């Protein structure tokens, strides 16, 4: 879509885009290009000289069991966060649509966690689940669960999944409510008159018509789990124990900032870039098409 | 609905109340912990009714931080967070609104190229270019400055899109009328487009303020001095390590202070928040 009526000026449009372009070049394109360049270098331990090594950093990564493990952890983590976040939110949104009384209050009480920073969300849940003093850990011990996520990898994973999902529920609920409101009432009423139970109406009408929203949220939640959960991990498990919650983004940070392995970290950045680019392409191509049954 | 199913309605309320309670539970425990003494907070199980240390704990963290972990006072951190959130929100809106104006209302060489450049930033989140971006900031002497916290984050593909979409829905007659009346592009932008964009600006502002307030990775990288910490970084630094050695009552008071401002923005400006969220992501 283009405007018929436009203004003429030889310099003004350039001046108007200049600030944004300057920021993108200095802080986005230049660093991204450097990450790509560094990915092909190996530095000596003192940072004095570096050598061009083609794809050695990448082959090293793909041969490192540590990195492949981190890939698995990330995949598992994002499937859990997206899956549980979407199903819980869908349930809550459908219920909130159903009730007449108090719908706005429920909605308000469900959306506020959106405002909580991922790192703070991590700290809140880490406190509840703190092995020796946490109140939930205490209840778990009463129930006979041996709870200590400082040692047990699967419990650490459960903790970060809970914290990450909790923060994201509000977002999903809002989109599901918006999606539900766009379903024509007449369809549901016709089905009800024909005797379809609420359960059946959900699976045959509501769920299929919601599929564009669900698919959109799936992509958004995966992107969230991949990138925005850095704060959750850093504030709680810091990738531990023994790498059980070391997602890819955390590993880039750990290897690059803490271990100062520039080449290896840059190669990981490039792999992450490829992942983001493909996710963005999927999001734009398929969300536009509106997934339908 | 055409039918009356009291049991289904009842079940819906039960599920919703359960959901609300589970969602609110961490906040409740955080609040309670922030009103207890250190000894009370490390007692197992911690009591779940408010204690009487609220004023003391909050005054302590605001002025002097924790005793065992970081000693940095939280009040300046809140100020830093506020400056960063406002800077990011206003900066993003300002540079996006003018670049969208240029892209929609002018024809000039490289127009599409610039548009794509802005678009591609979506695919380069800070997480994938951590170290090179840090190096740029360091070369530009931006470490431990407010400008360093704000500037690298203010490019915004989503805000530019949103304004572009909105401008495309504005009837051409408005621009035509403005031109016939002798208004130049700047005048048209200032007197026509800007007032029409008010609701979009408000909605975006709410989203971007929260985004800026909650930043973690970037401030973690470029702030090393205590007086430049944002509050989210400050909390992390208070955790001394080990469950019982951290002063959870003080950490939780700081957590309350860190989450209240953005939570209030969401709840009080709910209408703008929902609009901003739904429109920026579509």
Interface residues (C-beta under 8 A of the other chain):
Chain A: X1 X3 X4 X5 X6 X7 X8 X9 X12 X13 X14 X16 X17 X19 X20 X21 X23 X24 X25 X26 X27 X28 X29 X30 X31 X32 X34 X35 X38 X88 X91 X92 X95 X96 X98 X99 X102 X106 X108 X109 X110 X111 X112 X113 X114 X115 X116 X117 X118 X119 X120 X121 X123 X124 X125 X127 X128 X130 X131 X132 X133 X134 X135 X138 X139 X166 X169 X170 X171 X174 X175 X178 X188 X189 X192 X193 X198 X216 X220 X227 X230 X231 X234 X235 X249 X252 X253 X256 X257 X262 X265 X266 X269 X270 X272 X273 X276 X277 X280
Chain B: X1 X2 X3 X5 X8 X9 X12 X13 X15 X16 X19 X20 X23 X24 X25 X26 X27 X29 X30 X33 X41 X42 X43 X44 X45 X46 X48 X94 X95 X96 X98 X99 X101 X102 X103 X104 X105 X106 X107 X108 X111 X114 X117 X118 X120 X121 X122 X123 X124 X125 X127 X128 X129 X130 X131 X132 X133 X135 X136 X137 X140 X151 X152 X154 X155 X156 X160 X167 X168 X172 X175 X176 X179 X184 X185 X186 X188 X210 X213 X214 X215 X216 X217 X220 X221 X232 X235 X236 X239 X243 X244 X248 X251 X252 X255 X258 X259 X262 X263 X265 X266 X267 X270 X273 X274 X277 X278 X281
